Amino acid sequence: MERTTKGRCAAVLLLIFLLSIIPLCLIAPYSAPSADDFFYLRQTLPVWEETGSVAAVLQAAFEQTVQRFFEWQGNFSFIFLTFLQPASFGESYYGLTAVFTLAALILGEWYFLKVLLKDCMNASENTRRIVSFLLLFLTVQYMYEPVEGLYWHPGAISYTFFYGLGLWMNGLTLRMMTRAAGRGCLRCFIPALILAPIVGGSNYSTALVSAMLLFLLTAHAFWREPRFRFQAVLGLIVLAVLTAALLVSIASPGNGLRQQQVGDSSVIKGLILSVVYAAYSMANATTVPVLLAWLFLAPFVWKLAKESKWEFSHPFWAMVLLFGLYATLGMPCFYALGFAIPERNINLIYFSYYPVTLCAMFYLMGWLSRRFEGWLPDFHLESLYERRFGTVFAVFCLLFALACGGQITVGKGETGGLAFERMPAGLSAAYSLATGEAQEFHRQMAERANICRSAPGEDIVLPKLTAKPPLLAYTDITEDPADWTNETMAEYYGVSTVRVQSD
């Protein structure tokens, strides 16, 4: 990194970001299986305990994926990984899910932003790093629901993990479309082609939006960039493989059977709800810290747009396309479930807010710089950033820290102690570790497991959880033995029934 003021500020942002994710990794070992985990682990963990064979576990996960494809749902990629999870080789490895998922999200978004900023916006190395580190911090720390996004395996792997892979594939394809034909182009094409069927068989939000984005990229290359026809053909191949995998997933017999139980689906209702929720989520995601971040980044984006060779001639349609891609992330769930949308899917919508808003700012600023050239007032922000960037950065960091603190709400918890809400995820993890809440949660979950294992075939009454760290505590069992979460847990441990004790 260059020894400049901007280079040092980028290094500071990198350090802050790395420090913010350390607690997220440290708390991971204290997570524990719950809800759907018991169903998935019941199919693979006993195979490992009986055989000690990785191949046997892989075969069991594959067989269960095929069965689910015909009986419940077609997302073959994420169903395979929900059966084949780290805990399939021992419950003590359950926490690795969060580490793998966090790595996929960070690396995927980092690469996509790198391509977007460097290859499409022609940003300098320091500008790219400043923008990327700041947006990565916001993406991870203000995740809509971290427990489903990182720590509960079925939600984390099914959505966040594959979202990261989707960003990687889309970044590779985008870079391929902006490079001259040659080895560099093929180095993007080959991994993108490998990722295409994996992403196509993942959650429908990631697969559908990726297919739409690749279609737009290839169509633009064929229509407007004759010198990139070869890259467009390669992009078309990636798109074809991705779309084929998505169609196989959609057409699975299990989807039809599942929809009969869920209820009637509606394209119109799904479309309306997707658009309304997209508008709401954009407004809801623009908190004070986020708004400060956009204001801080605006001069960078203005400079990039002003110096860009793009024409920026269709701002209305550009905004329609960007908003359409963003809204599509909610469409699969709203189409199938009506008004319901799980938090793990909402996470993807909030993740995408940052690159979508960045692209919208870049295009609109580019259009403004050309449409009203000579008319717009000059606030000398560019010269201020060049001459006094260290001061501007220090003031921003102070205001940003205050705004993040101002987001936190303090109340009284169930036990009478302090309860904090809307903390950044890393701070929440650090607090749970410092107070011992995470360790106590893990101890209580382990105690429950030991009680169940010591009384096979019996009716089990388990103590209530008194420690519920926000990042780790997902859906708990209830007082009703017939509740599906209770029945799944009972089957996993081989007991007759299980319930939590009444007050």
N, C-alpha and C positions, 0 to 999 in steps of 0.2 A: 504494500500500500504506500502511495506517495506520501512523502513527509511534507504535507501541506496542511493548512488549517482544516480543510474539508476532509482530508485523509485522516487526521487525528479525531475529528468528530465522528467519522464513520467507524473508527476503531472503538470509540466510546459507546456508540450505539450497539455495536457487536458485543461488547463486554456486557452491557446491560441486558441484551437479549439472552446471552448464554447464562448469565446469573439468574434470569427469570425462569428458565426452563429446568434448572437444576432441581428445585423442590418438586417439580412435576415428575421427575425421574426417581427421586428419593422416596416419594410416597407410594410409588407403584407396587413395591413388594407387599404392601399392606392391603391391597385389593383382594377381593375374594369372589368366587362364583356365586351367581344368584339367578333367579328366574329361568330364562331360556337356557342358560349355561348348563343346568342340570340335565336337560334333555340331550343337548349335543354331547356333553362329556360322557353320558351314559353309554353312548355308542362307540366311543374310541378309547377312553381311559382304561376300561377293563381289558381291552385287547392288549394294550401296552403292559399292563400288570401281569397278564397271563403269559404273553409271548416274549416281551422285551424286544420285539422286532419293529423297526421303523417301517419296513415294507408292509407288515401286517396292519399297522395303524393307517398307512396311506390307502391300503386296499379297503379298509373299513370305511374311511372317510369318503372314498370314491363311490362305494356301494350305497352309502346313505344319501349322497348327492343325487345319484341316479333315481333312487326311490322318491326323494323329495321332488325331483323334476317331474315325475309322473303323478305325484299325489298331493303336492302342496304349492310349490313355486319353482319358477324356471331360472332364477339367477344363479347359474351353476358355479360361477367363480366365487362369489362370496359365501354361498352355501357350503362349498368345499372347505373354505377356510374357517367357517364357523364350527364345522366338525373337527377340522385339523387345527386346533389351537395349541399354544404352548402348554396349557394345562392337560392336554391329551397325553403328555409324557410325565405327568405329576402335577398335582394341584399347587405345589410350591412354585411352579413356573408361571402361574397365572398372570403375575405382574408384568411379564415380558410383553404382553399385549400392548400395554400403554407405551412402552419404549419403541416397539416396532411401528405403532401407529403414529406416534409423534414424529419419528424419523421420516416416515413416508410423507406426512403432511408438510413438514419443514422443507425437506429436500425437493419435493414436487413443486411447492410454491416458489421456492428459491430459484429453481431452474426456469420455471415459467416466467417469473418476473425478470430474470436475467435476459431471456430471449426478447421479451416485450420491450424492455428498456434499452438494451444494447442494440439489437438487430432491427427493431421497428422504430424506436424513438431516437436512436443514435446518441444515447446518454454516455457521458464519461464514466470511467470506472468508479470514481468517488461518488458521483451523483447516483449511479445505480445502487451502490451499497447503502447509501443513506436512505434512499426510498425503500429499498428491499428490507433492510433491518427494521425500519419503523413499521412497515405494513405487516411484517412477520410477527413483530411483538403484539400488535393489535389483534391479529388473527388468532394467535394462540391464547393470549391472556384474556381476551374478551370473547372466548368461545361461548356460544349460547348455552350449551349444557355439557360441561366437561366430563361428567360421569358417563354419559352415553357416547361422547365423542372420543374418549381416550381409555377409560378404565373398565367399562362393561364390555366384554369381548364381542358379543353379537352386534352391538351398536357401533363400536369402534372399528372393527374390521370391515363390517358390511358397508359402512358409509365413509368415515374419515380416511381410512387406509386406502380405499379404492379411489376416493377423490384425489388423494395425493398422486396415485398412479396415473389417473386421468390427466392431471396437470402436467405430469412428466411427458406423457404421450402427446398431448396437445402442444407442449413446448417444443418437442422434437419435430413435429410436423410443421409448426410455424417457422422454426429455424430453417428447415429444409426448403420451405417456400421462399426464403429470402437469401439463399446462398446460390452461388454458381454451381453448375453441375460438376461433379467430381467425387473424390473420396469423402470429402466433408459432407456432401449431400447424402451419400450412401450410409455414412456413420450415423446419420439421423434416421434414415429410412428403416434400417434393419431393426433397431430396438423398438421403434414405433410400430412396426409390423408385428413384432412379438407381443407387444403390449395390447394391440388392438382387440384380439379375441378375449383377453382377460378383462379389459375394461368393458367390452360389449356384454359380457356375462355378469357384470357387477350390478350394483343398484341402478335402477332405471333412470334416476336423476342424472347421475354422472354419465352413464352411457348415452342417454338421449341428447344432452347438451353437447357432449363431445362430438357426436355424429353431426349435429347441426353446425357446430363450429368448423369441423373439417369440410363439410359441404360448402360453407361460405368461402373458406380459404381456397379450395380447389376451383370453385366457380370463378372467383376473382382472378386467379392465376390464368385460367383459360381465356377469360374475357378481356382482362386489362393488361396482362403481362405476357406477351408472346415469347419473350426470351426465357420464361420460366415454364414452358410447356412440359419439358421433361420432368421437372419437379412436380408439376400438376398431375402428371400421369402417376407418379409414385404416390402422391397424396390420395389420388383416386383409388389406388390399390389398398392403402391403409383404410380409407373410408369404407370400401367394399367389405373388407374383412370385419371391421368394427360393426357395420350394419348387419352383416350376416349373423354375427354372434348375438347381437341385440334381438334380431327377429327370431332366432332359435329360442332365446330366453323368453320372449313374449308369447310365442306359440306353444309353450309347454302345456301338456294336459293338466298339470298341477295348478296352473294359474286359473284355468276355468273352474276347477273344483273349488279352489279357494274363494274365488269371487262369488260363487253361489252361497257361501257361508257369510261372506262379508256384507253382501248386498249389491244392489244395482249400481252400475257405474254410469257416469254422465260426462261426455266431452264438454258440453256447454258449461255445465256447472263447474267442472274442473278448470276450464279456461278462465272463467270469471274469478273464481277463488284464487287462482294462481296470480292473476294480474293485481287483484286487490291486496293479497298478502305480500307481493313483491314491493308494492308501493309502501305498505306499512313497515315492512322489515327494513327498507332503506331509511325511512324516517327514524325508526327505532334504533338502528345501528349508528346513526349520526349523533352520538353523544358529545358532550363537551370535550373530552380528551380526543375523540376522533375528529371533531371539527377543528380543534387546534392543530392536529397533525396535518389536515388538508390545507389549512392556511399556511403552515410552515413549508409544505411541499409545493404550494402553488407557484412561487417564483421559479422553482426548478422546472416544473411542467410547462410554464409559460415560455421559458427560454428554449426548451426542447421543441415545443410546438412552433414557435416563431422561426426557428432555424431549420425546421424540417422541410423536406422537399415534397411532402404530401400536398395535395390540392385542397383538401378539407372543403369540398364543394357541396356536400350533401349532409349538413348537420342534422336535419330532421330524421332522415332515414337511418343515419348512423345511430342516433339515440334510440330509435325504434328497434333496431336490430340488437343493440346492447341490452336494452330493457327486456326485449323478448327472450334473449338467451338467459338472462337472470331470472325472469318469471318462470321459465320452463323447468327450473330446478324443483319447483313445487308441484308441477303438473301431474306427474305419475301418482303421487300420494293423494292429491285432491281428486283426481279422476277415479281412483279405486276406492277411496275411503270417505269421500264427501268432505265434511268439515274437519275431519281429523287429520293431523299430520304429526308424526312422531318427532321428538326433539332431535334425534340423531339425523333426521333429514333437514330439520331447521338449521342445524349446524352448517350444512353445506351451503345453504342460502346466505348465511352470515359470512362464511369464508369468502364467497364469491363477490360479496359487496365491495371488497377492496380493489381487486383488479378491474372490476367493471367500472367503478367510480374513477379510477385512475385513467382508464381508456376514455371515458366520457369527458373528463377534464382536458385531456390532451387534444381530443378532436375539437371540442368547443373553443378552447383557447386558440387552436390553430385557425379555426374559422374566423374568430374575432380579430385575430392579428392581421388577417388578410382583408376581411370585409370592411373593417373600420381603421385601416392603416392611416396614420396621421391624424385621426380623430380622437383616439383614446388618450386620456391623460397619462403622463409619465410620472409614476411615483418613485422612480429611481431605485426600485427594489433590487434590480439586477446589480447595480453598482454597490448598493448596500451589502448585498450578499457577497460580493467580491472583496470589498474593503473591510467589512466588519462581521464576517460570518461567525467567528468565534463568539462574539457578543450576542448575536442573534440566536445562535445555538444554545448558549447558556440560559438566556431568557426563556426560550422555548422549553427547555428541559425543566426549568423551575415551574413554569405555568402548567406544563403537562403533568408533572408530579402532583401538583396541587389539585388539578382537575381529576386525576385518577383517585386521589384521596377523597375528593368531594363526592365521587360516585358511590362510595361505601356507605351503607346504612347500618346503624347499630341498634339492636333491640335486645329483648330478654329471651333467652332460650328456654327449652322445655324444662331444664333442671334449675332454672333461675339465674344462670350465669349469662354472660354477654353472648350475643349472637350477631355475627356479621354477615351481611349479604352484599352482593354485587362487588366483591373483592376481585381483583385480577386473579386468574387461576393460580399463578405461581405463589402469590401472597397467601391465598387460601390454603394451598398445600403446606407452605411453611408454617402457617398458624396451626394447622391440624397436627403437624409433626411436633412443634414446640410445646403444645399443650398436652401431648400424649393421646389426643383423640384418635388419631389414625392407628396407633399401636393398640389402643383399647378396642377399637372396632375389629381389628384383625384377631385379637385374643378371643373376643366374644364369638366371632364367626367360627373360629377353630374349636371353641368349646361346644358350640352347637353340633358341629360335625362329629366330634368325639361322642357326644350323647347319642346321636343317631346310630353311629357304627357299633356302639356297645349294646344296642337292643334291637337286633334284626327281627322283623316281623311284628313288632309291637306298635301300639299307639303312643306317639311321642308328643310331649308338651315341652316346648322350648322357651327359655327365658327371653323377654323382650330385649331388644338392643337399646342400650343407654347411650352408646357412642355412635353418632351418625355423621361422619365427616362428609361435607357436601360433595367432594370429588369422588368418594368411594361408595357411598350408600345408595344403591339402586333400589328397585322394587323388592320389598321384604314380604315374607309370608304373612298370613293373616290369622285371625282366630277361627276361620272357617276351614275345616279339613278338606272340604270339597272345592275350595278355590284352586284354580289351575296351577298357581305357583306352588301351593302346598302339595298338590298331587304329584307334580313333577319332581319336587324335592324328595318326597316319600319314595317314589320309584327309584330315584338315583341311589339313595342310601339303603334301599331294601327293607323299609319299615312299612307297617300297615297304613298308618296315617301320621300326619305331622301338623301341628298348629302351634301358634304362639300363645302363651298363657294369658288369660284375661286379667284385667286390672283388679 
